[in-house]
Amino acid sequence: MDAMYALVFLSVMLNIVCLYLIFNLNKKLQQQNNSHESKISEEVEELLELFSEEMKMENERLHDMIIEFTQKNHQQLVLDEKTDEISNIGTEETDIGQKDSDDKHFSKETNEVLILAQKGYNAEEIAKILHRGKGEVELLLKFYR
């Protein structure tokens, strides 16, 4: 019987050691899972930060494109308005360019330059509107003013 008690006692001790080892193993697995989960959450957080930075850069690029488009559109509208004014030049009567008492007849282009100058446009704007060189417009303005 003593041998049987010894075997039971040994069996109980082995079961206690096994339970202790299982408990430690479970504890280590939980720690490993927690560290793994924290690594995953850190990786997800980093990815979200990168994504938000990319979105920010993309939004800035889009904002710049919108501003550029708006400016080009505004410039085109101004140019269209100026072109409309030029198309109406032929119907206006002017007395520009009469330095002397005799009647001088100017070409249509010269009249357009002088009318635009009288309206307050500078030489560069007139050159753009009439698709002429700036130097040519300046020369006409100096000569006929």
N, CA and C of each residue as an Amber inpcrd file, in Angstrom:
protein
   435
   0.7870000  -1.1740000   0.0000000   0.0000000   0.0000000   0.0000000
   0.8420000   1.2550000   0.0000000   1.9480000   1.1240000   0.6600000
   2.7890000   2.3130000   0.6760000   3.2020000   2.7010000  -0.7330000
   3.3940000   1.7180000  -1.5210000   3.7910000   2.0260000  -2.8920000
   2.6500000   2.7030000  -3.6290000   1.4420000   2.2940000  -3.3040000
   0.2970000   2.8980000  -3.9590000   0.1340000   4.3460000  -3.5270000
   0.3110000   4.6020000  -2.2400000   0.2270000   5.9890000  -1.7660000
   1.3240000   6.8430000  -2.4040000   2.4640000   6.2380000  -2.5700000
   3.5750000   6.9540000  -3.1890000   3.2450000   7.2880000  -4.6400000
   2.6440000   6.3280000  -5.3560000   2.2630000   6.5720000  -6.7470000
   1.1510000   7.6310000  -6.8370000   0.1930000   7.5830000  -5.9330000
  -0.8900000   8.5830000  -5.9280000  -0.2960000   9.9480000  -5.6200000
   0.5920000   9.9570000  -4.6130000   1.2160000  11.2250000  -4.2430000
   2.0370000  11.7650000  -5.4180000   2.8010000  10.8990000  -6.0710000
   3.5920000  11.3010000  -7.2350000   2.6840000  11.7720000  -8.3540000
   1.5810000  11.1090000  -8.5930000   0.6140000  11.4980000  -9.6230000
   0.0170000  12.8600000  -9.3210000  -0.3560000  13.0870000  -8.0400000
  -0.9210000  14.3810000  -7.6510000   0.1240000  15.4780000  -7.8400000
   1.3780000  15.2050000  -7.4510000   2.4390000  16.1980000  -7.5970000
   2.6810000  16.5180000  -9.0730000   2.6900000  15.4950000  -9.9300000
   2.8660000  15.7200000 -11.3680000   1.6990000  16.5220000 -11.9360000
   0.4930000  16.2270000 -11.4590000  -0.6690000  17.0100000 -11.9160000
  -0.5500000  18.4700000 -11.4890000  -0.0820000  18.6960000 -10.2670000
   0.0940000  20.0830000  -9.7890000   1.1620000  20.7870000 -10.6180000
   2.2730000  20.1180000 -10.8900000   3.3490000  20.6990000 -11.7130000
   2.8170000  20.9800000 -13.1140000   2.0590000  20.0530000 -13.6730000
   1.4790000  20.2600000 -15.0140000   0.5310000  21.4570000 -15.0190000
  -0.3170000  21.5400000 -13.9920000  -1.2330000  22.6860000 -13.9170000
  -0.4640000  24.0020000 -13.8000000   0.6160000  23.9930000 -13.0090000
   1.4410000  25.1770000 -12.8580000   2.0830000  25.5620000 -14.2010000
   2.6220000  24.5700000 -14.9160000   3.2450000  24.8330000 -16.2220000
   2.2010000  25.3080000 -17.2440000   1.0260000  24.7000000 -17.2150000
  -0.0500000  25.1310000 -18.1180000  -0.4520000  26.5690000 -17.8190000
  -0.5490000  26.8970000 -16.5410000  -0.9000000  28.2560000 -16.1300000
   0.1650000  29.2440000 -16.6180000   1.4620000  28.8970000 -16.4340000
   2.5510000  29.7700000 -16.9060000   2.5380000  29.9040000 -18.4240000
   2.3280000  28.8100000 -19.1150000   2.2590000  28.8290000 -20.5720000
   1.1080000  29.7130000 -21.0460000  -0.0360000  29.5870000 -20.4060000
  -1.1950000  30.4110000 -20.7500000  -0.8790000  31.8930000 -20.5270000
  -0.2110000  32.1780000 -19.4280000   0.1550000  33.5570000 -19.1040000
   1.1040000  34.1220000 -20.1630000   2.1070000  33.3250000 -20.5670000
   3.0480000  33.7620000 -21.6000000   2.3490000  33.9570000 -22.9430000
   1.4210000  33.0850000 -23.2810000   0.6610000  33.2380000 -24.5290000
  -0.1670000  34.5200000 -24.5210000  -0.7710000  34.8290000 -23.3990000
  -1.5430000  36.0720000 -23.2930000  -0.6390000  37.2890000 -23.4610000
   0.5350000  37.2300000 -22.8410000   1.4820000  38.3460000 -22.9810000
   1.9310000  38.4870000 -24.4310000   2.1890000  37.3520000 -25.0640000
   2.6120000  37.3780000 -26.4580000   1.4840000  37.9230000 -27.3390000
   0.2520000  37.4990000 -27.0790000  -0.8920000  38.0060000 -27.8440000
  -1.0660000  39.5080000 -27.6360000  -0.9060000  39.9460000 -26.3850000
  -1.0240000  41.3730000 -26.0960000   0.0560000  42.1680000 -26.8220000
   1.2970000  41.6530000 -26.8040000   2.3750000  42.3580000 -27.4960000
   2.1440000  42.3170000 -29.0050000   1.6360000  41.1770000 -29.5020000
   1.3300000  41.0650000 -30.9290000   0.2030000  42.0220000 -31.3090000
  -0.8290000  42.0940000 -30.4760000  -1.9360000  43.0120000 -30.7250000
  -1.4710000  44.4560000 -30.6680000  -0.5760000  44.7620000 -29.7360000
  -0.0690000  46.1280000 -29.6520000   0.7770000  46.4510000 -30.8800000
   1.5530000  45.4580000 -31.3630000   2.3170000  45.6730000 -32.5950000
   1.3810000  45.9180000 -33.7630000   0.3290000  45.1340000 -33.8400000
  -0.6440000  45.3040000 -34.9260000  -1.3110000  46.6700000 -34.8220000
  -1.6960000  47.0510000 -33.6110000  -2.3460000  48.3490000 -33.4590000
  -1.3710000  49.4770000 -33.7850000  -0.0870000  49.3300000 -33.4470000
   0.9140000  50.3280000 -33.8100000   1.0770000  50.4050000 -35.3230000
   1.0980000  49.2560000 -35.9830000   1.2170000  49.2270000 -37.4370000
   0.0040000  49.8790000 -38.0920000  -1.1720000  49.5850000 -37.5770000
  -2.3930000  50.1850000 -38.1140000  -2.3540000  51.7040000 -37.9070000
  -1.9100000  52.1150000 -36.7400000  -1.8170000  53.5440000 -36.4490000
  -0.8350000  54.2310000 -37.4000000   0.3150000  53.5980000 -37.6400000
   1.2900000  54.1490000 -38.5820000   0.7080000  54.2420000 -39.9860000
   0.0010000  53.2010000 -40.4050000  -0.6160000  53.2160000 -41.7310000
  -1.6520000  54.3250000 -41.8540000  -2.4340000  54.5130000 -40.7990000
  -3.4230000  55.5860000 -40.8260000  -2.7620000  56.9630000 -40.8840000
  -1.6530000  57.1200000 -40.1670000  -0.9280000  58.3800000 -40.2150000
  -0.3850000  58.6420000 -41.6160000   0.2090000  57.6130000 -42.2320000
   0.7150000  57.7530000 -43.5920000  -0.4100000  58.0900000 -44.5690000
  -1.5250000  57.4090000 -44.4080000  -2.6690000  57.6620000 -45.2790000
  -3.1720000  59.0930000 -45.1170000  -3.2410000  59.5580000 -43.8680000
  -3.7200000  60.9340000 -43.6500000  -2.7420000  61.9520000 -44.2250000
  -1.4420000  61.6820000 -44.1500000  -0.4490000  62.5790000 -44.7490000
  -0.6110000  62.6060000 -46.2670000  -0.8010000  61.4290000 -46.8600000
  -1.0100000  61.3730000 -48.3080000  -2.2790000  62.1270000 -48.7100000
  -3.3270000  61.9710000 -47.9280000  -4.5720000  62.6850000 -48.2200000
  -4.3730000  64.1980000 -48.1070000  -3.6070000  64.6090000 -47.1220000
  -3.3340000  66.0300000 -46.9360000  -2.5790000  66.5780000 -48.1430000
  -1.5590000  65.8470000 -48.5910000  -0.7860000  66.2790000 -49.7510000
  -1.6650000  66.3110000 -50.9980000  -2.5050000  65.3200000 -51.1470000
  -3.4100000  65.2690000 -52.3050000  -4.4060000  66.4250000 -52.2710000
  -4.9180000  66.7420000 -51.0760000  -5.8380000  67.8740000 -50.9390000
  -5.1540000  69.1880000 -51.2780000  -3.9030000  69.3440000 -50.8480000
  -3.1660000  70.5630000 -51.1770000  -2.9490000  70.6730000 -52.6810000
  -2.6090000  69.5560000 -53.3150000  -2.4040000  69.5600000 -54.7690000
  -3.7010000  69.9030000 -55.4960000  -4.7970000  69.3370000 -55.0220000
  -6.0990000  69.6280000 -55.6180000  -6.4680000  71.0910000 -55.4150000
  -6.1960000  71.6220000 -54.2400000  -6.4700000  73.0370000 -53.9540000
  -5.6760000  73.9350000 -54.8930000  -4.3920000  73.6100000 -55.1120000
  -3.5650000  74.3900000 -56.0310000  -4.1010000  74.3170000 -57.4560000
  -4.5600000  73.1260000 -57.8560000  -5.1230000  72.9830000 -59.2020000
  -6.3910000  73.8190000 -59.3530000  -7.2250000  73.8480000 -58.3100000
  -8.4600000  74.6350000 -58.3720000  -8.1350000  76.1120000 -58.4740000
  -7.1710000  76.5770000 -57.6890000  -6.7810000  77.9900000 -57.7420000
  -6.2270000  78.3300000 -59.1260000  -5.3710000  77.4610000 -59.6590000
  -4.7990000  77.6970000 -60.9870000  -5.8970000  77.7390000 -62.0470000
  -6.8300000  76.8090000 -61.9640000  -7.9340000  76.7840000 -62.9260000
  -8.7710000  78.0580000 -62.8220000  -9.0460000  78.4820000 -61.5890000
  -9.8420000  79.6890000 -61.3790000  -9.1370000  80.9100000 -61.9530000
  -7.8360000  81.0030000 -61.7410000  -7.0830000  82.1390000 -62.2680000
  -7.0890000  82.1390000 -63.7910000  -6.8800000  80.9680000 -64.3900000
  -6.9050000  80.8910000 -65.8490000  -8.2760000  81.2650000 -66.3880000
  -9.3180000  80.7840000 -65.7140000 -10.6760000  81.0860000 -66.1380000
 -10.9410000  82.5910000 -66.0390000 -10.4720000  83.2060000 -64.9450000
 -10.6510000  84.6500000 -64.7530000  -9.8950000  85.4140000 -65.8440000
  -8.6590000  85.0010000 -66.1450000  -7.8870000  85.6630000 -67.1860000
  -8.5900000  85.5380000 -68.5330000  -9.1580000  84.3660000 -68.8030000
  -9.8640000  84.1770000 -70.0730000 -11.0950000  85.0740000 -70.1430000
 -11.8130000  85.2190000 -69.0300000 -12.9830000  86.1030000 -69.0130000
 -12.5870000  87.5480000 -69.2600000 -11.4870000  87.9820000 -68.6400000
 -11.0080000  89.3520000 -68.8520000 -10.6140000  89.5470000 -70.3030000
  -9.9100000  88.5610000 -70.8570000  -9.5000000  88.6500000 -72.2580000
 -10.7170000  88.6680000 -73.1760000 -11.7400000  87.8660000 -72.8690000
 -12.9610000  87.8660000 -73.6720000 -13.6630000  89.2170000 -73.6060000
 -13.6890000  89.8210000 -72.4160000 -14.3050000  91.1450000 -72.2880000
 -13.5580000  92.1760000 -73.1160000 -12.2370000  92.1100000 -73.0720000
 -11.4350000  93.0560000 -73.8480000 -11.6360000  92.8330000 -75.3390000
 -11.7450000  91.5710000 -75.7370000 -11.9780000  91.2560000 -77.1410000
 -13.3460000  91.7770000 -77.5870000 -14.3430000  91.6670000 -76.7160000
 -15.6660000  92.2090000 -77.0350000 -15.6050000  93.7210000 -77.2110000
 -14.8030000  94.3820000 -76.3720000 -14.6580000  95.8330000 -76.5050000
 -14.0410000  96.1820000 -77.8500000 -13.0580000  95.3810000 -78.2770000
 -12.4120000  95.6420000 -79.5580000 -13.3930000  95.4640000 -80.7060000
 -14.2590000  94.4780000 -80.6000000 -15.2170000  94.2570000 -81.6880000
 -16.1930000  95.4220000 -81.8050000 -16.3700000  96.1400000 -80.7100000
 -17.2490000  97.3140000 -80.7450000 -16.5290000  98.5830000 -81.1720000
 -15.2210000  98.5120000 -81.3650000 -14.4560000  99.7070000 -81.7190000
 -14.8900000 100.2640000 -83.0650000 -15.1800000  99.4120000 -84.0040000
 -15.5540000  99.8710000 -85.3470000 -16.8020000 100.7360000 -85.3420000
 -17.6780000 100.5670000 -84.3890000 -18.9160000 101.3350000 -84.3700000
 -18.7770000 102.6680000 -83.6600000 -17.6670000 102.8280000 -82.8870000
 -17.4860000 104.0760000 -82.1600000 -16.8330000 105.1250000 -83.0430000
 -17.2130000 106.3220000 -82.8230000 -16.5810000 107.4300000 -83.5370000
 -15.6540000 108.1320000 -82.5680000 -14.4580000 108.4320000 -83.0670000
 -13.4860000 109.1000000 -82.2160000 -12.8460000 110.2450000 -82.9560000
 -12.2810000 111.1290000 -82.1720000 -11.5290000 112.2190000 -82.7620000
 -10.0940000 112.1860000 -82.2520000  -9.6130000 110.9560000 -82.0260000
  -8.2520000 110.7790000 -81.5310000  -7.2710000 111.0160000 -82.6650000
  -6.1300000 111.5500000 -82.2980000  -5.0460000 111.6410000 -83.2550000
  -5.0830000 112.8630000 -84.1260000  -5.8630000 113.8160000 -83.8280000
  -5.8920000 115.0160000 -84.6630000  -4.9600000 116.0520000 -84.0560000
  -3.6700000 115.8640000 -84.2760000  -2.6950000 116.8080000 -83.7570000
  -2.7370000 118.0990000 -84.5750000  -2.7570000 117.9200000 -85.8420000
  -2.7560000 119.0700000 -86.7450000  -4.1860000 119.3980000 -87.1350000
  -4.3250000 120.4940000 -87.7740000  -5.6690000 120.8910000 -88.1790000
  -6.1430000 120.1190000 -89.3960000  -5.2170000 119.5720000 -90.1690000
  -5.6500000 118.8150000 -91.3440000  -6.1340000 117.4430000 -90.9170000
  -7.0170000 116.8350000 -91.6990000  -7.5730000 115.5190000 -91.3910000
  -6.5410000 114.4510000 -91.7000000  -6.2560000 113.6690000 -90.6830000
  -5.3730000 112.5190000 -90.8810000  -6.2280000 111.2770000 -90.8320000
  -5.9510000 110.3740000 -91.6920000  -6.6840000 109.1090000 -91.6970000
  -5.7600000 108.0220000 -91.1640000  -6.1930000 107.3870000 -90.0750000
  -5.4080000 106.3360000 -89.4550000  -5.9140000 104.9830000 -89.9160000
  -5.0240000 104.0180000 -89.8280000  -5.4600000 102.6660000 -90.1480000
  -6.3550000 102.1580000 -89.0120000  -7.0680000 101.0940000 -89.3000000
  -7.9680000 100.5160000 -88.3000000  -7.1790000 100.0780000 -87.0680000
  -6.0010000  99.4720000 -87.2700000  -5.1830000  99.0100000 -86.1650000
  -4.7320000 100.1740000 -85.2860000  -4.3270000 101.2570000 -85.9030000
  -3.8910000 102.4380000 -85.1450000  -5.0520000 102.9940000 -84.3420000
  -6.2170000 103.0660000 -84.9620000  -7.3990000 103.5440000 -84.2460000
  -7.7040000 102.6530000 -83.0400000  -7.5900000 101.3420000 -83.2170000
  -7.8630000 100.4310000 -82.1120000  -6.8780000 100.6690000 -80.9600000
  -5.6110000 100.8450000 -81.2980000  -4.5920000 101.0940000 -80.2720000
  -4.9150000 102.3930000 -79.5310000  -5.2390000 103.4310000 -80.2600000
  -5.4940000 104.7310000 -79.6370000  -6.7720000 104.7180000 -78.7980000
  -7.7900000 104.0320000 -79.2720000  -9.0430000 103.9570000 -78.5060000
  -8.8110000 103.2080000 -77.1950000  -8.1010000 102.0860000 -77.2580000
  -7.8200000 101.3250000 -76.0380000  -6.9520000 102.1400000 -75.0670000
  -6.0090000 102.8790000 -75.6110000  -5.1670000 103.7230000 -74.7520000
  -6.0110000 104.7960000 -74.0820000  -6.9570000 105.3520000 -74.8310000
  -7.8330000 106.3760000 -74.2620000  -8.7160000 105.7870000 -73.1570000
  -9.0500000 104.5120000 -73.2790000  -9.8780000 103.8570000 -72.2590000
  -9.0710000 103.4930000 -71.0200000  -7.7630000 103.6860000 -71.0560000
  -6.9620000 103.4660000 -69.8610000  -6.1040000 102.2200000 -69.8760000
  -6.0820000 101.4910000 -70.9700000  -5.2340000 100.2990000 -71.0350000
  -3.7850000 100.7160000 -71.2740000  -2.8560000  99.9640000 -70.6920000
  -1.4440000 100.2540000 -70.9370000  -0.9830000  99.5030000 -72.1870000
   0.2620000  99.7740000 -72.5960000   0.7740000  99.2110000 -73.8540000
   0.8020000  97.6910000 -73.8340000   1.1530000  97.1100000 -72.6990000
   1.2290000  95.6470000 -72.6210000  -0.1520000  95.0110000 -72.7780000
  -1.1600000  95.5960000 -72.1330000  -2.5220000  95.0620000 -72.2430000
  -3.0440000  95.2080000 -73.6730000  -2.7640000  96.3460000 -74.2780000
  -3.2150000  96.5760000 -75.6580000  -2.5520000  95.5620000 -76.5880000
  -1.2660000  95.3170000 -76.3790000  -0.5450000  94.3560000 -77.2140000
  -1.1540000  92.9630000 -77.0930000  -1.5300000  92.5710000 -75.8830000
  -2.1530000  91.2550000 -75.7020000  -3.5180000  91.1970000 -76.3730000
  -4.2920000  92.2690000 -76.2050000  -5.6460000  92.2880000 -76.7640000
  -5.6040000  92.2170000 -78.2860000  -4.7120000  92.9780000 -78.8820000
  -4.6540000  93.0640000 -80.3460000  -3.6920000  92.0620000 -80.9790000
  -3.0600000  91.2610000 -80.1430000  -2.1090000  90.2610000 -80.6240000
  -1.0000000  90.9230000 -81.4420000  -0.4120000  91.9490000 -80.8610000
   0.6780000  92.6820000 -81.4980000   1.8430000  92.7330000 -80.5280000
   2.9760000  93.2010000 -81.0240000   4.1400000  93.3490000 -80.1700000
   3.9960000  94.5550000 -79.2600000   4.5630000  94.4500000 -78.0810000
   4.4920000  95.5450000 -77.1110000   5.2430000  96.7680000 -77.6370000
   6.3950000  96.5300000 -78.2560000   7.1860000  97.6360000 -78.8110000
   6.4280000  98.3750000 -79.8950000   5.7150000  97.6420000 -80.7360000
   4.9310000  98.2560000 -81.8150000   3.8390000  99.1450000 -81.2390000
   3.1590000  98.6510000 -80.2030000   2.0890000  99.4310000 -79.5740000
   2.6740000 100.6770000 -78.9140000   3.8010000 100.5270000 -78.2120000
   4.4290000 101.6790000 -77.5690000   4.8350000 102.7250000 -78.5950000
   5.3540000 102.2730000 -79.7260000   5.7620000 103.1960000 -80.7920000
   4.5610000 103.9750000 -81.3250000   3.4540000 103.2550000 -81.5570000
   2.2480000 103.9410000 -82.0560000   1.7460000 104.9630000 -81.0440000
   1.7730000 104.5900000 -79.7720000   1.3070000 105.5130000 -78.7250000
   2.2110000 106.7380000 -78.6470000   3.5160000 106.5540000 -78.7360000
   4.4240000 107.6970000 -78.6900000   4.2560000 108.5830000 -79.8970000
   4.0330000 107.9890000 -81.0480000   3.9420000 108.7460000 -82.2780000
   2.6390000 109.5450000 -82.3740000   1.5300000 108.9650000 -81.9510000
   0.2360000 109.6110000 -82.1520000  -0.3210000 110.3040000 -80.9220000
   0.3480000 110.2960000 -79.8500000  -0.1740000 110.9840000 -78.6580000
   0.3130000 112.3820000 -78.6180000
